[in-house]
Amino acid sequence: MISFCRKCLVPVVAGTLVFASIGGIGIPFATPPAAIAATTSATYKLVQTAETMVTAGAKQVDYQWVSSNASETTQIVHVLQIDLTNPYVQLNAMSGKASTVTTKQSTGGMAKETGAVAGINGDVFNTSSSSEGTAFGAVIQSGELLTSTSQLEGMYAFAVTKDRQPMIDLFTFTGMATAEDGTSFALSGINKSSYRTEPDNGYSHVNKLYIYTDNWTASQRPMNSGTTPTEALVVDGVVTEIAVDSQIATAIPANGYILRGHKEAADFIKNHLAIGQRVDSTYQLVSQTSGASYDPTSFQMMVGGHTILVNNGAAASFSRDISGLSGSNDRARTAVGYSQDGKTVYLITVEESGDRKGVTLKELQQIMLKLGVYKGVNMDGGGSTTMVTRPLGETAVTLTHPTSSGTYQRLVANGIGVYTTAPHGSIKGIVASGPSTLFIGQQATYSLKAYDTYYNPIDAGTLAPTWSANSGAGTFQNGVFTATKTGTAKLTVKAGSATNTVDIEVVGGDQLSQLSVSPSTTLLQVGQTISVPVTAKLKDGRELSVPASSVKWEFKGFTADVSGGQLVVKSVNENATNAYAIARYDGFSTMIVLAAGSEKKLEDFENAGYAVSFTASPAETAGNAAIASGVAGRESSKVLQLDYDFTLGSGDRRAYAVLGSGLALNGSPSALTLDVMGDNSNSWLRAEVKNSDGTLSYLDIAKQTNWTGWKSVRVDMTEAGIKYPATLTKVYVVNLAQDQDERATTGTVAFDNLSLQYPPTSTVPSSKTVVLKVGSKEATIGGSKVALDTAPYIQDNTTYVPLRFISEALGGQADWEKTLKRVTVLRGSKMIELWPDSSDMIASGVRVTAPAAPMVKNGRVLVPLRVVSEQLGLTVVWEQAKKSITIY
């Protein structure tokens, strides 16, 4: 038996593993043994769309998961395919900063820190801020056990042995600490947070002995264990310090560890260990399926996972309950598998972004089977799902695909990294590096990269490249491409005998399904600066930011200067009630309504004359709400601070800050603005409003609190159904039962500088009842007769009226753009644009199919009455007997 040292724990024969269920820490509980085999009745195809080398022995292959149901969105699957027969590629575990187990890190951060050329996120972990966030499974990095398995049921792990054999199995940890007098005590784990064991629902650290190494950097060993520790510091196998009923303050050296005991384990330390005496600590991992014992140093790497998905080339029964993972719902997914011959490992992610919602676990099983996976395990998915890869010729990894939060990478407990040990090779190829999707007017810079025979980057500085671009969508000069029209272009670079091309797509308006603007404010006043970022949603589901240089602006009711995505109001037309800023991109449009209005401070918490209190549901929810001083980022002022703890209880959870009897909301404000300190919990922030009739309305402050620190938020109040005068009674945090493992169970948010924005008295023009008759040039508006220059006209069961009538009778503005043959109608907060003989219509920034198109007849522009009226929020009634149309 060999003594413990941090870099080498030598195993001995182990005992049996006992499992238990977790309570209140965000991991799904175990299923009964008789789990039903997971299958899927849907018909899908896995279609390869791209393949590129990452390094020698590793390539990225992208697929589409296409349903036989045409109405289902095609999902995107990304696979890192690792050839374990290639001696230059390695897999290894990635962990927190400097390989610690208590400092979470993004997948990209771990890859960059360790030099990985690709990687995915790994094990499920405790998201609560009242825990250290350590992984539930074991982590072995380069043969060193950083943290051991937990006593949980059905938690499979992925490993690769030192002789490059992949494994997916259930492991248990067993070990023994032996004093110099020969007395021994069982070890329960290494570097573990507190948790509830399965199946006995026991407390992990009660009456137990644990090892903590310098990989554990948290201040406590561990938090919230419900136990008082007795500890011994062991350096080079010799006890150097003992702390009875307290924690040792001495830092753990690399050649040492802490033995941490409670109750009988504490008695073992007190009665059998002494300073200067030796103690030997040994351990091993044991397979629950075969009973085989493993020295952790026999593994190159190991990362824990969750349920098994594929076994012996078939969909497996789930080894744990999958409801906490939203397993039956579409979500982003991460999984690992290997081929039957053990030569190929598959690191798999499924996207969740835009219209792509990911897949169920049953679908994931089918994807893995179509990839050729013989045995596979589910890893942490949802908001944690991340893949990073190093593009050819590049020196650093980048995000391979969007996460469920866009470009944000969640901090996770660990990951699986892909590494290369290949020597420097000769040049193999070159790569033109730069964006492939552009908008008209956008400029993009391209550079030359190069890679060697092992697909690793080499210096391209000695190369003399020549660049060219075929005629089409833009021009290319001095490494800069300027997109001038929609379509495609091919950029070509040559260096010696090597050639590379980039296919460039310049997005056209006909590819858009929606265009939207998110203004920083809708207040219209001279000198006001308004940020106006524009986002385009494409028909294929992609969501792209439109560069400011690509957007053309048109102003009605005011003038403004535009630069870099900001409007600066220069002047406002006299008596303007509504002013419109219309954003256009290649014939597609959207707009925002600006109004003079006013802004009124609601609360800054400096002199609040009311008591703030805390309530919550369910009853087990803990927390506190108060007006606080000295909060980070607001040290010199007061804010409303809300602390919450959803650790206990079940179902939907809410924590409320109750604002006395409420803050008065008078008039009819259009928006609430406030500063919010986020805690990156991904929780939902809301506000409760009590209406004048006693009913409640709700405002969404943020669907996801996915930021840390202070930021300004604008909340639209126009669609909340508020009946004034009203009161703002509560602000609160919501943690829904669905996808609860995606959100932190504890945290702190804060609020400051609440203000109300008011539009003018009326932003929607009034419209009197209008009556028309087919074939008659006479109509009535509010009972008064008016003459039409063209009588209403019926064609193909559609009634057409002159464009001018729309402007005069329905309280809107109507324009005919002769060159573009475009009809634009504005009324209140709505805008529609139509084109003669076209079924396309854009309604407030959204492409819809119009049941009828405008027409030009006898030099007059006629528009379909029902289409235009109803899109503007009016009601049209047809009376067959009178052949009359009434518009309300």
PyMOL commands that set and color helices and strands:
alter all, ss='L'
color gray80, all
select helices_A, chain A and resi 97-99+107-114+264-272+296-298+323-325+361-371+382-384+509-511+548-550+740-742+803-809+865-871
alter helices_A, ss='H'
color red, helices_A
select strands_A, chain A and resi 44-55+58-67+75-83+89-94+118-121+139-141+144-147+156-161+166-179+184-187+189-190+209-212+230-235+238-243+256-261+279-287+293-294+299-304+308-311+314-315+333-338+344-350+375-378+387-389+398-399+415-420+427-433+437-439+443-445+447-452+457-458+466-469+474-477+480-483+487-495+498-507+512-517+529-531+534-538+543-546+552-556+558-563+566-572+579-585+588-594+598-603+612-617+622-631+634-645+653-665+671-679+684-690+696-702+708-716+726-735+746-758+770-773+778-781+784-787+793-795+798-802+813-817+822-827+830-834+840-843+846-849+855-857+860-864+876-879+884-887
alter strands_A, ss='S'
color yellow, strands_A
deselect
rebuild
show_as cartoon
